[in-house]
């Protein structure tokens, strides 16, 4: 079997990641470790970008990006070329903590569970890594079919949040692809959502890792109250919350693909 080649990221996605690692997005460099570290664990399309942008905008919750995603790591290497050309995850995380910790000493990371899991083959080592964070928050979504459809659409178009449009050229915007309905593609993502959630929930339970859970539908229905609750959960107080999300919802409950997939399932 021929080896798989990784598809090149669209130009606007690379531009977005370059912005996210730029000094304009960072905080003053710290010479001491963060005082408080938290981890957001999620699956794709569960609202983690929306929550991450909310937390960053407060100015007191770090900048919880998907630091372990391919696009972010590649942008980081462009911004901070390695002396010996060898990427070391430990050195990377150390430098991230220096540059992405807010002035009050808070550092946050947003990670889809597979991104964290890929670093460790051993469950105990994975659990020990998660334990290094002072607080763990999981984000999930009740409507798994809507989540799977959203994931399928984002995978096809390359557009993962409303933020992406800011970095598109007019030509790229015109070339935005209409997503075809694909029962197998949506079913695959539905299976992967259940599988990822099952694995991380079992891990957290088996290793007695305390965590707080938030649900996408509850957040979108009561945005300000839920965001304040997340801040209270992190022990971060005295910072304002925007009344509306900075990242806008992409789909809606009347999406024809959701209806078609439910029909295919006999629902």
C-alpha positions in Angstrom: 0.0 0.0 0.0 1.3 3.4 -1.0 2.1 5.7 2.0 -0.5 8.4 2.6 0.5 12.0 2.0 -0.8 14.8 4.2 -2.9 17.3 2.3 -1.5 20.8 2.3 -3.5 23.2 4.5 -5.4 25.9 2.6 -3.6 29.3 2.5 -6.2 31.0 4.7 -5.7 28.3 7.4 -1.9 28.7 7.4 -2.5 32.5 7.6 -4.8 32.0 10.5 -2.3 29.8 12.4 0.5 32.3 11.7 -1.7 35.0 13.3 -2.4 32.8 16.3 1.3 32.2 17.1 2.3 35.8 16.4 3.4 38.2 19.1 0.2 40.3 18.5 -1.7 37.3 19.9 0.7 36.5 22.7 1.4 37.8 26.2 4.7 39.2 27.7 7.2 36.4 28.0 7.4 34.9 31.4 10.6 33.7 33.1 8.7 31.7 35.7 6.3 28.8 35.3 2.5 29.4 35.1 0.8 29.5 38.5 -2.3 27.7 37.2 -2.7 25.4 34.2 -5.9 24.0 32.8 -6.8 21.7 29.9 -9.9 21.7 27.7 -10.6 18.2 26.4 -13.0 18.0 23.4 -14.1 16.3 20.3 -14.4 18.1 16.9 -17.3 20.6 16.6 -18.1 20.7 20.3 -17.6 24.4 20.8 -14.0 24.4 22.1 -12.9 27.2 19.7 -15.9 29.3 20.9 -14.9 28.8 24.5 -11.2 29.3 23.8 -11.8 32.6 22.2 -14.0 33.7 25.1 -11.4 32.7 27.6 -8.6 34.5 25.7 -10.7 37.7 25.4 -11.0 38.0 29.2 -7.3 38.7 29.3 -6.9 36.5 32.4 -7.3 32.9 31.2 -4.3 32.5 29.0 -4.8 31.7 25.3 -6.1 28.1 25.1 -5.5 27.2 21.5 -5.2 23.7 19.9 -1.4 23.8 20.5 -1.1 20.1 19.5 -2.9 20.5 16.1 -0.8 20.1 13.0 -1.5 23.6 11.7 -0.5 25.2 15.0 2.7 23.3 15.3 3.7 24.0 11.7 3.0 27.7 12.3 5.0 27.7 15.5 8.0 26.2 13.7 7.8 28.9 11.1 7.7 31.6 13.8 10.4 30.0 16.0 12.8 28.0 13.8 14.6 25.2 15.7 18.3 25.5 16.0 19.0 21.8 15.2 15.9 21.2 13.1 14.5 18.6 15.5 11.0 19.2 17.1 10.8 18.3 20.7 7.4 18.3 22.3 8.7 19.0 25.8 10.7 22.1 24.6 7.7 23.2 22.6 5.3 23.0 25.6 7.9 24.9 27.8 8.1 27.7 25.3 4.4 27.8 24.9 4.0 28.3 28.6 6.4 31.2 28.5 4.6 33.0 25.7 0.9 32.0 26.2 0.5 32.5 29.9 -1.6 35.6 30.8 0.0 38.2 33.2 -1.9 36.7 36.1 -0.1 33.4 35.7 -2.8 31.4 34.0 -2.0 29.0 31.1 -4.7 27.0 29.2 -4.6 24.4 26.4 -7.4 23.4 24.2 -7.0 19.8 22.9 -9.1 17.3 21.0 -8.6 14.1 22.8 -6.9 12.4 19.9 -4.3 15.1 19.8 -3.3 14.4 23.4 -3.6 10.6 23.0 -1.2 10.6 20.0 1.6 11.8 22.3 1.4 8.7 24.5 1.1 5.0 23.8 0.8 4.2 27.5 -2.4 5.1 29.3 -0.7 5.8 32.6 1.7 8.2 30.9 -1.2 9.9 29.3 -3.0 10.2 32.6 0.1 11.6 34.2 0.3 14.2 31.5 -3.3 15.3 32.1 -2.7 15.3 35.9 -0.1 18.0 35.3 -3.0 20.4 34.8 -4.6 22.0 37.8 -8.0 21.8 36.2 -9.6 19.7 33.5 -12.7 20.6 31.6 -14.5 18.4 29.1 -16.7 19.8 26.3 -19.3 17.6 24.6 -22.4 17.9 22.5 -25.8 16.3 23.0 -26.8 16.2 19.4 -24.1 13.9 18.0 -25.7 13.8 14.5 -25.5 17.5 14.2 -21.9 17.4 15.5 -21.0 14.7 12.9 -22.6 16.7 10.1 -20.7 19.8 11.2 -17.4 17.8 11.3 -18.1 16.4 7.8 -18.8 19.8 6.4 -15.7 21.4 8.0 -13.5 18.5 6.7 -14.8 19.0 3.2 -14.6 22.8 3.0 -11.6 23.4 5.2 -13.5 26.0 7.2 -13.5 25.2 10.9 -14.8 28.4 12.4 -16.3 31.8 11.5 -12.8 33.2 12.3 -11.4 31.6 9.2 -13.2 34.0 6.8 -11.1 36.8 8.2 -8.0 35.2 6.6 -9.5 34.3 3.2 -8.7 36.2 0.0 -11.6 37.2 -2.2 -10.7 34.4 -4.6 -10.6 31.8 -1.8 -14.0 33.0 -0.6 -15.5 32.7 -4.1 -14.1 29.1 -4.3 -15.7 28.0 -1.1 -17.1 24.5 -1.9 -20.7 23.4 -1.4 -20.6 20.3 0.8 -22.2 17.2 -0.8 -24.3 14.9 1.4 -22.2 11.8 2.1 -23.8 9.2 4.4 -20.6 7.2 4.9 -18.6 10.3 5.6 -21.0 11.5 8.3 -21.4 8.0 9.8 -17.6 7.7 10.0 -17.4 11.0 12.0 -20.3 9.9 14.2 -18.5 6.7 15.1 -15.3 8.6 15.8 -17.0 11.1 18.1 -18.5 8.2 20.2 -15.2 6.4 20.2 -13.2 9.4 21.4 -15.6 10.3 24.1 -15.8 6.7 25.3 -12.0 6.5 25.5 -11.3 9.7 27.4 -14.3 9.2 29.8 -12.9 5.8 30.7 -9.4 7.2 31.1 -10.6 10.0 33.4 -12.7 7.5 35.4 -10.0 4.8 35.7 -7.3 7.2 36.9 -9.7 9.2 39.1 -8.9 12.5 37.4 -11.3 15.1 38.6 -12.9 17.2 35.9 -15.8 19.5 35.1 -18.1 18.9 32.1 -19.9 21.4 30.0 -22.3 20.8 27.1 -22.4 22.8 23.8 -26.2 23.1 23.7 -26.3 24.5 27.3 -23.5 27.0 26.4 -25.2 28.3 23.3 -28.6 28.5 25.1 -27.2 30.4 28.1 -23.9 31.8 26.8 -23.1 34.4 29.5 -24.1 32.3 32.5 -22.3 29.3 31.2 -19.2 31.2 30.5 -19.2 32.8 33.9 -19.6 29.3 35.3 -16.6 28.1 33.4 -14.6 31.0 34.8 -15.7 30.2 38.3 -14.8 26.6 37.7 -11.3 27.7 36.8 -11.1 30.0 39.8 -10.7 33.1 37.6 -12.7 36.0 38.8 -12.9 39.7 38.1 -12.9 39.5 34.3 -15.7 40.5 32.0 -17.5 38.2 29.6 -18.9 39.3 26.2 -22.6 38.8 25.9 -22.3 37.1 22.6 -19.8 34.5 21.3 -16.8 35.9 19.3 -17.0 32.8 17.1 -20.3 32.4 15.4 -22.2 29.2 15.0 -21.8 27.7 11.5 -24.8 25.5 11.1 -28.4 25.3 12.3 -30.9 22.6 13.5 -32.7 22.7 10.2 -29.6 21.7 8.2 -30.9 19.4 5.3 -28.0 17.1 5.8 -29.0 16.4 9.4 -32.5 15.7 8.2 -31.3 13.4 5.4 -29.0 11.5 7.8 -31.7 11.0 10.4 -33.9 9.7 7.6 -31.2 7.3 6.5 -31.0 6.0 10.1 -34.8 5.6 10.2 -35.3 8.3 12.8 
